[in-house]
Amino acid sequence: MSPPPASSADTASLRSSWRRGLTPPPDLDVVQWAERYRRLSKESSNGGRFIASRVEVARGPMLWATEPGVSKITLMACTQLLKTTCIENIAGRFIHVEPCPILGVFPKDDAAETFSKDRLAPMIRDTRVLRDLFGDAKSRDSGATLTHKQFPGGHITLVGANSPTNLAMRPIRLLVCDEIDKYPLSAGGEGSPIDLAEERQAEFKANSLTVVACSPTIAGRSAIEASYDESDQRKPFVCCPHCAAWQSMEWEQVRFDKVKVQFGVTGEIDGQTGGFVFTGVRSLDGMVSYSLNIRADVFVDGTITARKLAAQQLIVNGQLFDFAATQTVPAYSDGILVDASIAVRSNTARVKVEAFFKGSSNLGSTAGPGNFILYRDGIEILNIPASFAIFRGGPDNSLQFYLSSMAIATEEQPGAGNHTYRALHTNGQGVGGVRIFVTEFSK
C-alpha cells in the first residue's frame, strides 16, 4: 500500500524546517544577544527591551562569558546590582545560540523553584526566541517541570545546594551558582556543592563555563570572596570626565558637585567618609523652601543666603569660630608606638590628644609595667606609669605582671603649623597595639 501523496502545505513546512536546520545560529556575545532579543518582564522595575547601558557595570561580566580562555566567572557585587541579570542573560544566550545542558544551583530547593517561577519563566514568556524554543509548557508532557525544562539541543535544571543527588545527576556544560555564601559547607556530607557540580562538567572540559555570584558576607569566611581572590580580580572602571583617566569605582572617591534642589525637600548628607564640595546649591523655584543638613566640611565658592544658618564650626576669611572641632587625625599601630601628624590652622587653636593601648595577660616574671608617654615634635608632654597587677603563677609559682589596657589624654595650644604627636609605651613585651586621636578645636 503506497503512502498518501504529500500536500503542498506539508512540503512547504518540511522545506522551511530544513532551511531552519541548515541555518547556523547567530554569532553573538551575551551583550549583543541581550540587546537584540531579551525583553525584560513586566514584573521587573524596567520592563521592555534590555539596554546594557542602564547597567553598564554588567557589560564586562557578560562579555567574559564568550571570551576565549575564560572557564569561570566570579561576580562579587552588592545586592540588587547585576548578578541575577547576568546569570539570566548568559543562560538565555546559551539556550538560543549554543544549546547545551545547563545546571543552576541555589541555596535550597525552594530558592530554585522561586527562581524558576519569578525569573526564568517570565524571561522565557517575554523573550520570543526562547518562547519559540521551549514552546507551550502545558502542551508538553515531558521536559516542562518547574525545575527541569528541555529545549532543542539541551536542558536547564535548577537544584538546591543541599541535595548531592541532584548536583551529580547529569553531565553539564554551563553551571550557574547564585548566592553561594548561603550554601552549606557540604552537600549531604559529600563535599562542597560547587565542587560536586563542577565534576559534572568533565565531558565538556574544553568549553565548559562556570558562573558564581553573591554579595560578600564575612571577610575571611566568604565563599565569593575566596573565589574572587583566586581569579584575576577584574574591576569595573569609569572614565573621569575631567582628565579622561580610567579608574575603579571606590566610595572614598565619590564627590557631589553642582547639587540643585528643584522642589522643597529636607535632606541629610553624611560626609563622614569624605568631604563634599558644593559649587552651587540653590532652589530653582523661589516659591518653595528646603532644609539641607550636611555632616561634612563644606567649601563655598560664592555666598550663602538663608533664613537660618547654623554650623558646628565656621571659618570666615581664615578665622575660626564657635569653639568646635575642626579636624581629627586618627592613627593605629600593632606595635608599641604610633605617630599622627596634624596641620594646626591657627595660633589660638587648641589640640586634644587621646591615646590608648591594649594590655597583655602575662609580661613574664621579670618585666616591669613601663610608662605610657606622649610626645609632640619629639618633646615629652605627658608621662604616665602603666597600670598593672601582680600575681603568682606558672610552673614555679613565680611573680607575674598583668598589664591592663589604658587611656590617657592631654590638651595644649601648640601654635599654627605642622605638628607630629607620638604615643609610646616603654614596655615592649606586653603592649597589644597603640591608638592615638589628635583633634583640633577652634580658639
C-alpha positions as CSV (number, residue, x, y, z in Angstrom):
1,M,0.0,0.0,0.0
2,S,1.6,3.3,-1.1
3,P,1.7,6.3,1.3
4,P,-0.7,9.1,0.5
5,P,0.7,11.9,-1.5
6,A,2.2,14.9,0.4
7,S,0.2,18.1,0.3
8,S,1.8,21.3,-0.8
9,A,1.4,22.6,2.8
10,D,3.4,19.6,4.1
11,T,6.1,20.1,1.5
12,A,6.4,23.8,2.4
13,S,6.6,23.1,6.1
14,L,9.3,20.4,5.5
15,R,11.3,22.8,3.3
16,S,11.0,25.6,5.9
17,S,12.1,23.2,8.7
18,W,15.0,22.0,6.5
19,R,16.2,25.6,5.9
20,R,16.0,26.4,9.6
21,G,18.0,23.3,10.4
22,L,20.7,24.4,8.0
23,T,20.9,28.0,9.2
24,P,23.7,28.4,11.7
25,P,22.9,30.3,14.9
26,P,23.8,33.9,15.1
27,D,27.4,34.5,16.3
28,L,26.6,36.9,19.2
29,D,28.2,37.6,22.6
30,V,25.9,37.9,25.6
31,V,25.6,41.7,25.4
32,Q,24.7,41.6,21.7
33,W,22.2,38.8,22.3
34,A,20.5,40.5,25.2
35,E,20.2,43.8,23.4
36,R,18.8,42.1,20.3
37,Y,16.5,39.5,21.8
38,R,16.0,40.0,25.6
39,R,12.8,41.5,26.8
40,L,12.6,42.4,30.5
41,S,9.4,41.2,32.1
42,K,6.6,43.5,33.3
43,E,7.4,42.2,36.8
44,S,10.8,43.9,36.8
45,S,11.4,47.6,37.6
46,N,12.4,48.4,34.0
47,G,10.2,46.3,31.7
48,G,10.8,46.2,27.9
49,R,13.9,45.9,25.8
50,F,17.1,45.2,27.6
51,I,19.6,48.1,27.3
52,A,23.1,47.3,28.6
53,S,24.0,51.0,29.2
54,R,21.4,51.0,32.0
55,V,23.5,48.5,33.9
56,E,26.9,49.4,32.4
57,V,28.7,47.7,35.2
58,A,27.3,44.3,34.0
59,R,28.7,44.7,30.5
60,G,32.1,43.3,31.3
61,P,30.9,40.1,33.1
62,M,28.5,39.4,30.2
63,L,31.3,39.8,27.7
64,W,33.6,37.4,29.6
65,A,31.1,34.5,29.1
66,T,32.4,34.2,25.5
67,E,35.9,35.4,26.0
68,P,38.4,32.8,24.8
69,G,40.2,31.1,27.7
70,V,37.6,32.0,30.3
71,S,36.2,29.0,32.1
72,K,34.9,30.6,35.4
73,I,33.4,34.0,36.2
74,T,33.1,35.2,39.8
75,L,30.6,38.0,40.3
76,M,31.1,39.7,43.7
77,A,28.9,42.7,43.9
78,C,26.5,44.5,46.2
79,T,22.8,43.4,46.3
80,Q,20.4,44.3,43.5
81,L,23.1,45.4,41.1
82,L,23.9,42.9,38.3
83,K,24.3,39.3,39.5
84,T,21.0,37.7,38.6
85,T,20.6,39.7,35.4
86,C,24.0,38.5,34.2
87,I,23.0,34.9,35.0
88,E,19.7,35.2,33.1
89,N,21.3,36.7,30.0
90,I,24.2,34.2,30.0
91,A,21.7,31.3,30.3
92,G,19.4,32.8,27.7
93,R,22.2,33.3,25.2
94,F,23.5,29.7,25.5
95,I,20.0,28.3,25.3
96,H,19.4,30.1,22.0
97,V,22.9,30.3,20.4
98,E,24.8,27.4,21.8
99,P,22.2,24.9,23.2
100,C,23.7,22.7,25.9
101,P,23.0,21.1,29.3
102,I,22.7,23.8,31.9
103,L,22.6,23.5,35.7
104,G,21.5,26.3,38.1
105,V,22.4,25.9,41.7
106,F,20.7,27.8,44.5
107,P,21.0,27.7,48.3
108,K,17.9,25.4,48.8
109,D,15.3,23.7,46.6
110,D,12.7,26.3,47.4
111,A,15.0,29.0,46.2
112,A,15.5,27.1,42.9
113,E,11.7,26.9,42.5
114,T,11.3,30.6,43.2
115,F,13.9,31.4,40.6
116,S,12.1,29.2,38.1
117,K,8.7,30.9,38.7
118,D,9.8,34.5,39.3
119,R,12.8,34.9,36.9
120,L,13.2,32.1,34.4
121,A,9.5,31.6,33.4
122,P,8.9,35.3,32.8
123,M,12.1,35.6,30.7
124,I,11.0,32.7,28.5
125,R,7.5,34.1,28.2
126,D,8.6,37.6,27.2
127,T,11.7,36.7,25.1
128,R,10.3,35.4,21.8
129,V,13.3,33.3,20.7
130,L,13.2,31.5,24.0
131,R,9.4,31.1,23.9
132,D,9.7,29.5,20.5
133,L,12.3,27.1,21.7
134,F,10.5,26.0,24.8
135,G,7.0,26.1,23.3
136,D,3.9,25.9,25.3
137,A,4.7,24.2,28.6
138,K,1.1,23.0,29.0
139,S,1.3,21.0,25.8
140,R,4.5,19.2,26.6
141,D,4.2,16.1,28.8
142,S,7.9,15.9,29.3
143,G,10.6,18.4,29.8
144,A,8.4,21.1,31.3
145,T,8.6,20.6,35.0
146,L,9.2,23.5,37.4
147,T,12.9,22.8,37.9
148,H,13.7,20.9,34.7
149,K,13.0,22.3,31.3
150,Q,14.1,20.8,27.9
151,F,14.8,22.7,24.7
152,P,16.3,21.6,21.4
153,G,19.9,20.7,22.0
154,G,19.9,20.8,25.8
155,H,18.0,21.3,29.0
156,I,18.2,23.6,32.1
157,T,17.9,22.1,35.6
158,L,17.5,24.1,38.8
159,V,18.6,22.4,42.1
160,G,19.3,23.2,45.7
161,A,22.9,23.1,47.0
162,N,21.8,20.8,49.8
163,S,21.0,17.9,47.5
164,P,24.0,15.9,46.4
165,T,21.9,13.6,44.3
166,N,20.6,16.4,42.1
167,L,24.0,18.0,41.9
168,A,25.6,14.9,40.4
169,M,22.7,13.7,38.3
170,R,23.6,14.9,34.8
171,P,26.6,16.0,32.7
172,I,26.5,19.7,32.1
173,R,28.4,22.4,30.2
174,L,27.1,25.6,31.7
175,L,27.0,25.9,35.5
176,V,25.5,29.0,37.2
177,C,25.6,29.3,41.0
178,D,23.7,32.1,42.8
179,E,24.1,33.3,46.4
180,I,27.0,30.9,47.1
181,D,27.7,32.3,50.5
182,K,24.4,30.8,51.6
183,Y,25.4,27.3,50.5
184,P,26.0,24.6,53.1
185,L,29.7,23.7,53.6
186,S,28.9,20.2,52.5
187,A,26.1,18.7,50.4
188,G,24.9,15.7,52.5
189,G,28.4,15.1,53.7
190,E,29.7,14.5,50.2
191,G,31.7,17.8,49.8
192,S,31.4,21.3,48.5
193,P,28.2,21.8,46.4
194,I,30.1,23.8,43.8
195,D,32.9,21.1,43.6
196,L,30.2,18.4,43.1
197,A,28.5,20.3,40.4
198,E,31.8,21.2,38.6
199,E,32.7,17.5,38.5
200,R,29.7,17.1,36.1
201,Q,31.4,19.3,33.6
202,A,34.1,16.7,32.8
203,E,32.6,15.8,29.5
204,F,32.6,19.5,28.4
205,K,36.0,20.4,29.8
206,A,37.2,22.1,26.6
207,N,34.4,24.6,26.5
208,S,32.6,24.5,29.9
209,L,31.7,27.6,31.8
210,T,31.0,28.2,35.5
211,V,29.4,31.4,36.8
212,V,29.3,32.0,40.6
213,A,27.6,35.1,42.1
214,C,26.9,36.5,45.5
215,S,27.3,39.6,47.7
216,P,30.2,39.2,50.1
217,T,29.4,38.5,53.7
218,I,32.0,38.0,56.5
219,A,35.6,38.8,55.4
220,G,37.8,35.7,55.6
221,R,34.8,33.4,55.6
222,S,33.0,34.4,52.4
223,A,32.9,31.9,49.6
224,I,32.5,34.5,46.9
225,E,35.5,36.5,48.4
226,A,37.6,33.3,48.2
227,S,36.6,32.7,44.6
228,Y,37.3,36.3,43.7
229,D,40.8,36.1,45.3
230,E,41.6,33.0,43.2
231,S,40.6,34.9,40.0
232,D,42.4,37.6,38.1
233,Q,40.3,40.1,40.1
234,R,38.9,42.3,37.5
235,K,37.1,45.5,38.5
236,P,34.7,47.9,36.7
237,F,36.4,51.2,35.6
238,V,34.9,54.5,34.7
239,C,36.4,57.4,32.8
240,C,37.0,60.7,34.6
241,P,35.1,63.5,32.8
242,H,37.9,66.0,33.6
243,C,41.2,64.2,32.9
244,A,39.8,61.2,30.9
245,A,41.8,58.8,33.2
246,W,40.2,55.4,33.8
247,Q,39.7,54.4,37.5
248,S,37.9,51.8,39.5
249,M,34.9,53.0,41.4
250,E,35.7,53.5,45.1
251,W,33.4,55.1,47.7
252,E,36.3,57.2,49.1
253,Q,36.5,59.0,45.7
254,V,32.8,60.0,45.5
255,R,32.2,63.7,45.4
256,F,28.9,65.6,44.9
257,D,29.2,68.7,42.7
258,K,26.6,71.2,41.5
259,V,23.7,70.0,43.6
260,K,20.4,71.7,42.6
261,V,17.2,71.4,44.7
262,Q,14.2,71.8,42.4
263,F,11.4,71.0,44.9
264,G,11.0,71.6,48.6
265,V,12.9,68.8,50.5
266,T,14.5,68.1,53.8
267,G,17.8,66.3,53.1
268,E,20.7,65.0,55.1
269,I,24.1,64.2,53.7
270,D,26.6,62.2,55.7
271,G,30.1,63.1,54.7
272,Q,32.0,61.2,57.4
273,T,33.7,59.1,54.7
274,G,34.9,62.1,52.9
275,G,34.2,65.8,52.5
276,F,31.8,67.2,49.9
277,V,32.4,70.3,47.7
278,F,29.3,72.2,46.6
279,T,29.8,74.9,44.0
280,G,26.1,75.6,43.7
281,V,23.2,74.8,46.0
282,R,20.0,76.6,45.1
283,S,16.3,76.4,44.8
284,L,15.1,76.5,41.2
285,D,11.6,77.6,42.3
286,G,11.6,80.6,44.6
287,M,8.2,79.7,45.9
288,V,9.5,76.6,47.8
289,S,11.8,76.3,50.7
290,Y,14.0,73.5,51.8
291,S,16.3,72.4,54.7
292,L,19.7,70.9,54.0
293,N,21.7,69.2,56.8
294,I,25.3,68.4,56.0
295,R,27.7,66.5,58.3
296,A,30.9,67.2,56.5
297,D,33.3,70.0,55.5
298,V,31.6,72.5,53.2
299,F,33.6,74.9,51.0
300,V,31.6,77.7,49.5
301,D,32.8,79.5,46.3
302,G,30.3,82.4,46.5
303,T,27.7,83.4,49.0
304,I,25.1,81.6,51.2
305,T,21.7,83.2,51.6
306,A,19.4,81.5,54.2
307,R,16.9,82.5,56.9
308,K,18.8,80.2,59.3
309,L,22.4,79.2,59.1
310,A,23.9,77.0,61.8
311,A,27.3,75.5,61.7
312,Q,29.2,73.3,64.2
313,Q,32.3,75.3,63.3
314,L,32.7,78.2,60.9
315,I,35.8,79.5,59.1
316,V,35.5,83.0,57.6
317,N,38.5,84.6,55.9
318,G,40.8,82.3,57.7
319,Q,39.3,83.0,61.2
320,L,38.0,80.1,63.3
321,F,34.8,80.5,65.3
322,D,32.4,78.6,67.6
323,F,34.9,76.6,69.7
324,A,34.2,73.5,67.7
325,A,36.2,70.5,66.5
326,T,37.7,71.4,63.1
327,Q,39.7,68.2,62.3
328,T,40.6,64.8,63.8
329,V,43.6,62.7,62.8
330,P,43.5,59.0,63.9
331,A,46.3,56.5,63.8
332,Y,46.9,52.9,64.9
333,S,49.8,50.5,65.2
334,D,50.1,46.9,66.3
335,G,53.4,47.8,67.9
336,I,54.4,49.9,70.9
337,L,54.3,53.4,69.2
338,V,52.3,55.3,66.7
339,D,52.6,58.8,65.1
340,A,49.9,61.2,64.0
341,S,50.6,64.5,62.1
342,I,48.2,67.4,62.1
343,A,48.3,70.8,60.4
344,V,47.0,73.3,63.0
345,R,45.5,76.3,61.3
346,S,45.6,79.0,64.0
347,N,47.8,80.1,66.8
348,T,44.8,80.2,69.1
349,A,43.6,76.7,68.2
350,R,43.7,74.0,70.9
351,V,44.7,70.4,70.3
352,K,43.4,67.5,72.3
353,V,45.5,64.3,72.2
354,E,43.9,60.9,73.3
355,A,45.9,57.7,73.3
356,F,45.1,54.1,74.2
357,F,46.9,50.8,74.3
358,K,45.9,47.2,74.8
359,G,47.4,45.2,77.6
360,S,48.8,41.7,77.9
361,S,47.8,38.8,80.1
362,N,51.4,37.9,81.1
363,L,54.6,40.1,80.9
364,G,56.9,37.5,82.3
365,S,58.4,37.2,85.8
366,T,61.0,40.0,85.4
367,A,59.3,42.5,83.2
368,G,58.1,45.8,84.7
369,P,54.9,47.6,83.6
370,G,56.6,50.5,81.9
371,N,55.2,54.0,81.1
372,F,52.8,55.4,78.6
373,I,54.3,58.6,77.1
374,L,53.0,61.3,74.7
375,Y,55.4,63.4,72.6
376,R,54.8,66.5,70.4
377,D,57.5,67.1,67.8
378,G,59.9,65.0,69.9
379,I,59.2,66.8,73.2
380,E,57.7,64.8,76.0
381,I,54.3,66.3,77.1
382,L,52.8,63.6,79.2
383,N,54.3,60.5,81.1
384,I,52.0,58.2,83.0
385,P,53.1,54.9,84.7
386,A,51.2,51.9,83.3
387,S,48.5,50.2,85.3
388,F,49.3,46.6,86.3
389,A,48.6,43.8,88.7
390,I,50.9,41.2,90.2
391,F,50.0,37.6,90.8
392,R,51.8,34.3,91.3
393,G,51.6,31.7,88.5
394,G,53.4,29.4,86.1
395,P,55.1,26.1,86.9
396,D,57.4,27.7,89.5
397,N,54.6,29.9,91.1
398,S,56.7,33.0,90.3
399,L,55.6,36.6,90.2
400,Q,53.7,37.6,87.0
401,F,52.7,41.0,85.8
402,Y,49.3,41.7,84.2
403,L,49.4,44.9,82.0
404,S,45.9,46.5,81.9
405,S,44.6,48.4,78.9
406,M,45.0,52.2,79.5
407,A,43.8,55.5,78.1
408,I,45.4,58.9,78.6
409,A,44.6,62.4,77.3
410,T,46.0,65.9,77.3
411,E,45.2,69.3,75.7
412,E,47.5,72.0,74.6
413,Q,47.9,75.1,72.4
414,P,50.9,74.2,70.1
415,G,50.5,77.1,67.6
416,A,49.9,77.1,63.9
417,G,51.9,74.8,61.7
418,N,52.5,71.1,61.2
419,H,52.9,69.0,64.4
420,T,53.6,65.3,64.9
421,Y,52.3,63.6,68.0
422,R,53.6,60.2,69.2
423,A,52.2,57.7,71.7
424,L,54.8,55.3,73.1
425,H,54.6,52.5,75.6
426,T,58.0,51.7,77.0
427,N,57.1,48.0,77.8
428,G,57.9,46.1,74.6
429,Q,56.6,42.8,75.8
430,G,53.0,43.3,76.7
431,V,51.5,46.0,74.5
432,G,48.9,44.7,72.1
433,G,48.6,47.8,70.0
434,V,48.6,51.6,70.4
435,R,46.0,54.0,69.1
436,I,46.0,57.8,69.0
437,F,43.5,60.5,68.2
438,V,44.6,64.1,67.6
439,T,41.7,66.7,67.4
440,E,42.0,70.4,66.7
441,F,39.5,72.8,68.3
442,S,39.0,76.4,67.2
443,K,40.2,79.0,69.7
